[in-house]
Amino acid sequence: MFEQLVFAKLYFDYGGLIVARDDDRPVGFAHAGFGPDEQGDRLSTELGVTCVVIVRPDCPQADVAAGLLERCEQYLRGRGRRSSTAAESGR
């Protein structure tokens, strides 16, 4: 079901799916992506968003979550995101 509703979308970019691992064991993941342009007919990389961050309860959650968020921000900036979030601007 997840593959059909998420991965199968033409606009889904696997680069925005960030997985945190402790050795080979997954301990969390985050997903960052972009929304439509003003006409709504294609993606715009001007404004990006981190949609979800999930971390296992049996790991250092704050550290893993912070690392995932940082990787999402790197991904979004690398794809051309221009707008800053309130968190980045210190608000």
C-alpha positions, -999 to 999 in steps of 0.1 A, spaced: 0 0 0 28 24 9 46 18 -24 14 23 -43 4 55 -25 38 71 -21 67 55 -41 47 51 -73 39 88 -76 58 104 -106 69 133 -84 83 112 -56 120 117 -53 138 90 -35 166 114 -27 143 131 -2 138 99 18 166 99 44 172 68 65 193 68 97 211 36 106 230 23 136 254 -1 118 229 -20 96 199 -14 118 175 14 107 168 37 136 147 64 119 138 81 87 126 115 74 111 126 41 116 160 25 101 172 -7 87 200 -28 52 212 -37 37 224 -70 44 256 -88 19 284 -89 0 268 -118 -1 235 -100 11 215 -130 48 207 -120 71 207 -90 87 239 -78 119 236 -58 117 271 -44 99 260 -13 107 227 3 93 210 34 103 181 57 71 161 59 79 135 85 106 125 110 102 91 127 128 78 152 129 45 171 123 49 208 153 27 217 179 51 203 191 86 212 160 102 197 170 139 199 204 133 182 190 110 155 161 134 148 185 164 146 207 146 122 177 136 100 165 172 99 199 185 90 202 159 61 167 170 49 178 206 49 209 197 30 188 178 4 164 207 0 191 234 -3 209 212 -28 178 209 -50 174 247 -51 151 256 -21 153 293 -16 128 301 12 139 298 48 118 283 76 111 300 109 135 275 126 163 284 103 158 321 107 159 318 145 122 325 152 
